[in-house]
Amino acid sequence: MSFKTLNRVALVEDDEAFRTALAERLELEDLKVTQFPSGEAALKALNAGFEGVVVTDLRMPGMDGRQLTDRLLADDPDLPVVIITGHGDVAEAVEAMKRGAYDFLTKPFAPERLIDTLRRALEKRSLVLDNRRLSALAAEGDWAIPLSGDSAAIVALRTAITQLADAHVDVLIEGETGAGKEAVARAIHNASRRRLKPFVPVACAALPESDAKGQLFGHEAGAFPGALRRRDGQIAQSHQGSLFLDEVDQAPRAVQLMLLRVLEEREILPLGASEPQALDLRVLAATRADPAAAVTRGDLGEDLYYRLNVVRLRTPPLRERRDDIPMLFARFMSRAADRLGRPLPPIDHAVRRRLLEHDWPGNLRELSNFANQVVVGLGPAAGDAVDGERLADKVARYEAELIREALTAWNGDIRRVTETLGLPRKTLYDKMARHQIQPAQHRR
């Protein structure tokens, strides 16, 4: 799911000449107009999910504009209906507004007035439909949220996870903070034959050198004063399951050397034991950045890197899977609402704008925190700026979003996209290259 910029108008008018002239004027404003000569014809074609606004004349033979408005709003109370009326029918138009119509204009009117009204109505309709989609997504359940979505990057990652699930290889997972590296590791474990055995995460950055061996390897009874009974360490607990070494590049160097030996020998020597203990291990390790760069910096030992780097997966940051953000946000909101015992709130313009424009450097963790804030009523105010961005950056981001939407709508057909956006082919290709947009990723 991605947020849509709506531009559809259903124009209901029995005067063919007036209807055609008005439709042509609206289309000059990049509005996509569908013409109907009668209320009956419009009612047959429009449904509760109509992604646009209805404009209808009030006085028409057969079903008039007020009757049409009543029928449309009975199916969808949130559908914006704009009524066009003559001076003598203003009272009837006002009555229709009291019953739910969005606005009315009195003939003759300047086209610019109608266009301004339609822009506002389409923005309102966008929010309504976005909230419906978010509510529907939130109700789908709480499966592996970080791996949800339809972006090319996450689809490719899920495919790789399936292929690697039962492969007898260790996996090195790289990704920015909060991008979902542990979710990738858990998905590999859950898709494998090892899923009935434990998944054991180890926070390598938090391992103290003084006690790391005891935590990782365990100890025998009597190994040291106070060791009254035998205890398995974290590595032994993952026997026949999966051992997840999170932020292995942040582990102390002495700990990295211990892990290297375990990876090479597939055995451990608990404190106080006289014989090593052989283990059936599947090791999944994660680094917060490029592991090769971590080796260069001296954070990750070279021997350990080459031992782990059998198969490497990259977890994409949120800025590379922007189309997934609404879906992820919906599920984070649903989870937060359930946990806090609060109703699922609708999104407003400020929330929608932040979801579209923010770069999410904290990735899924930051998006989840934002969902929590919205659920408790601490979302951004309507006038808040997004990250202090320059106008040029906001325009570029909006331009990229429009190109992606057009590519998705036309299934990657470049000719159709150039027609829709009114751009020469070369200009479109230049813009796609600037925004790193691949048409193939938008073909179904």
N, C-alpha and C positions, 0 to 999 in steps of 0.2 A: 504494500500500500504506500502511496505517496500523496501528499496534499495536491489538490488540483486548483488551477486558476480557471474559473468558469467563464464562459462567454456565450452561452446559448440563450436565445430568446424565442419564445413561442408567441407569434403575433396573430391575434384573432381579430379579423376585421372584414365586414361584408362588402365594403366599398373597395373594389379591386384596384382602381387607380390609386387611391390614397394608400392602400396596403402596400402596393408595389413600390411606390415612391418612398414610403417610410422605411421599408425593409432595405432598400438600396442605401438610404442615408445611414442606417444603423450599421450596415456591413462595411461602410467606409471607416467605421470606428472599430473594426476587427471583431464585431459581434456576429455570431453565426445565427441567422434568422431562419426559422421555419414558419411558413405562412399557412394560415387556416382561414377559409372563407366563412366558417360558421362555428358556433359553440359546440355543436354536435360532433363535428369533425375533429376539433381539438380534444374533446373529452375522450374520444376513442384512441387517440395517439399518445396522450400524456398519462403518466402514472405517478405513483407516490415517490418514486426515486428520480424524478426528472431533474437533471443537473443544470438548471437554469431558472429563468424568470418568465412569467406569463404576462403579456400585455394584451388587454382585450377592450374592444369598444363596449360601451354600455348598452346602446340602442342597436339591436340586431334582430332580424326576423327569426322566428323559432325560439331557440334558447338564447336569452339575452345575456349580457355581461354579468349581471348580478346573479342570475341562476347558475351560470358557468362557474363563477367564483365560489358560490356555496358548494357546488358539487366537487370542485377541486380541493377546497379546504376540508371537506368532509373526509377525503382520502388522505390528505397531507396538510395538517394545520400550519405547517411551517413553510409552505410553498409561497413565495412572494408573487402576488398578483397586482399588477398596476392597471388601473381603469382609466380609459380615455372617455371623456364625456363632454357634452355641449353645455353651454351656460345654464340652460333651463333644467338640467338634470343634476346639478351640484348636490342637492339635498339627498338624492338617491345614491350618489357616489359616496357621500359622507356616511350614509347608513351602511353601505357595503364595507367601508373601512372599519366601522364599529364591529362588524361581524367578522373581521379578519383580513380584509384586503390590505395590501402594503401601502398604496398611495393612489392618488388620482390626479390627472392633469386635465385642464379645461381647454377645449379647442377654441381658437387656434393656439398652438403652443410652439415655442422655439424648439427645434430638435435637440439643442444642447441641454435643455431642461430635462427631457426624457432620458437622454444619454447619462446625465449625472445621476438621475434616479435609478437607472438600471445598474450603473456601476456600484452604487451603494447596496442595491438589492442583491446583486450577484455576490458581493462580498459576504453579506449576511447568509445567503444560501450556501456558500462555501463552508462557513463555520458550522452550519447546521448539519450538512452532510458529513463533514470531517468528524464531528462529534458522534454521529451515528456509526460511522465506520470504526472509530476508536472504541465505542461501547461494544460493538459486535466482536472486535478482536479481543478485547479484555475478557469477554465471556468464553473465549475458546479454551482457556485453561492455562496453567503455568507449567509448560514443559520447558526444555532447555532454552530459556529466554535469550541469552546472548547469541545463540545460533539460529534464531528465528529470522525470517526475511527472505526476500526474493532477489536481492541484488546479486550481480554476477560474482562478486568477491565471496559472499557467504555461501552461495550455491556451490562454488568450486571447493570451498573449504569442507562443506558437508560431504561432498563426493570423496574427497581425499580421506576423510575420517572413516567412511565406510570401507574404502579400499585397504586402509591400514589396520582396521580393527583387529583382525586375527593374524596379521603378519608377525613373524617372530623377530621383530626388530625394535630397538629403542627409538624414541621419537624426541626430537628437540623442537620446542615450540617457542617462537619468538613473537613479540608484540609489545606495544606500548602499555604503560600502566593503565589498568582498568579496561583493557580491550577484550578480556574474556579468555585468557590463556587457560585458567583452571577449568572453565566450561569445556574447552576443546579437549583437555586431558580426560575429563569425566565422560565426555561423549565417546571417546575412543574406548575407554574402559567399559562403558555401558553397552556398546555395540559388539563387544568381543565375547568370547567364551569364558573370559575371566570375570564376568559381571557378577557371578554368584559369590565371589571372594572379595575381600576388602579393597577399597580404593583408599590409599593412605597418603594424604598430603603432608609434605614437610616444608615448613617455612625456613628455607636455608639462611635467609638474611638474619633471622632471629636466633640461630644456633650459637650458643656461647662456646668458645674453644675449650673452656675448662670442663664442660659437662656434655659436649657434643657426642663423644664416644658412647657414654651411657645412654643418651637419648636415642641414638641411632642403632647401637648394637645390643643394648640391654645388658643384663648381668645375671650371673648365677647366684644362688643363695650362699651367703657368707663371703661374697666377693670383696666386701668392705664393711666396716662397722655399720650396723643398721640394716644391712641387706639380708632380711630375714627370709625372704623367699625369692625364687627365680622370677625375672621379669623380662618379657620380650621387648626389644627395642622397635622403633618404627619400621626399620627395614624388614625384620622378621615378621612383623604384623602384616606385611604386604605379600607374604609367601603365596604364590599361585594367583595373586590378584595384581594390582598395579601400584607402583611406587611413584608418586608425583613429587619431583624436586622443584619446588617453586622458587624462582629467582636464584637459581644455582650460581649465577655469576656474582651474587652478593654474599655467598658463603665465605667464611674465613679460609685462607689458603690451606691451613692445616686440615680443615674439614674437607676441602676439595680433594686433597690427597687421599683421605680415608675413602671418599666416594669413588675415586678412580680405581682403587684396589677392589672395591666391591663390584664395580662394573666389569672389571677384567676377570675376576675369579668367581663371581656369582656365589660368594660365601662370606660369612661374617665370623668373627671370633668375639663372642660376648665377654664382658669383663668377668674374670674368674674362671673362664672355661679353659679346658686343656686341649680341646679339639675344635676345629672350625665347623660351622654349621652350614651345609649346602642349602641353597634356596632356589626356588623357581621364581625368577624376577622378571617383570616387565617394567622397564623404567621409562617414564615420561618426564622430561625436564623442560623448564621454561626459563627464558631470559627476558628481562624487561626491554632490551634493545637488541640491535644487531650483535649476535654472539661473536662474530669475527672481530668487530670493533671492540668488544669487551676484552678479547684476547690481546689486541693491540694496546689497549689501555692498561693491561695488567690485572684486570678484575677477574678474568676467567683463565685458569691454567690451560695452556695449549694442549697438553696431553688429554685433559678431561674433555676439552672441546672436541677434539678429533674422535674420542671414544663415544661421545654422545651424538655427534653429528652424522648418524647413519641415515636417518630420514629427517627432513626439516620441514616444518609447517609454519606459515606466517599467519598470524591472526590480524585481520585488517582493522585499522582504526575506524571510528564512526564516520570521519570525514570522507572515507572511501566507500561508504555504503549508506549514503544519505537517504536513499529511497526506503531504507529499512527503519529509519528513525521513528516515523509515526507508529508503526506496529510495535516496536520495542517500547516506546513511551506508553502505549496503551496497556501493555502487559505489566510494566513496572507500576503504573497507576493502579491497576486492578489489584496487584499484590499488596501495594501500600494501603489501599482502601480496606482490603480484607483484614490486614494486620492491625490497622488502627481503628477498625470498626466504624468507618465513615462512609458516606455515600460517594459514588464515583462522580467527581465534578465535571461539568462541561469545560472545554477549553475556550478561551477568549482570544481576541486579536493579539494581545501581548504574548500569550503562551505560544500561539501558532507561529508568530513572527520569530520567537526565539528558537523554536524547533527548526525552522527553515534556515535561519541565518547564522546561528552559532556554530563554531567549529568543533566544540566538544573535546578540548584537549585532554580532559579526564575520562573520555570515552564512556563506556557503559556505566561505570561507577558514578560519573558526574550526571549522566542522564537519569539514573535511578534516584540520585539525591534530588534532582529537579522534580521528578515525579512525586516524591514524598512532600516537597515544599508545596506543590500545587494542590495535593490532596488535603493538606492542613490549612490551605488558604493563604500561603505565603509566596505565591507566584509573582512574576514581574508586574509592575503597574503598566497601564496602557501607554504611558509616555516614556517609559524607560528606554534608553538607548541600548543597543546590543553591542557590548564589548567596546564601545567607543569607536566603532568602525568608521572609516572615512566613507563619504558618499560614493566615491568611485568603487570601493570594495563591495558596498551593498548592491550597487547597480550591476556589477559583474556577477555577483552571486545570483541575483534575480534573473539575469540573462541566461546563466547556465541552467537554472531551474526550468525556465520556459523551453529551452532547447531539449532538455531531457523529457519534459512532458510531451512535446510534439513528437519526438522520436518514439516514445512509448505508444502514443495514440495512433501513429501511422506505422507501427511495427518496423521501425527503422528505415522506412522508404524515404530516401533523401529528396526525391522529386516532390513528394507530398509535403515534406517538412519545409522545403524552400517556399512552396506556395503558401502554406499556412502562416509562416513567419514573415513572408514578403522579403526574403533575402536572396541575393544571387548565390549560386552554388559555391563559388570560390569563397565568398564572405562567410557562408555557413561553415565550410571546412576550416577556415582560419579560426573561427570562434570555437569550434569543437576541439581543435588542436590546443588552443589557449586554455580551455577549461578541462582538457584531458578526458573528453567524452568519446566513447567508442560506440558507433551506431550498432554494431553487432550485439552489444550487451542489452539492447532494447528490442531485439527481435524475439518473438515468442516461438 
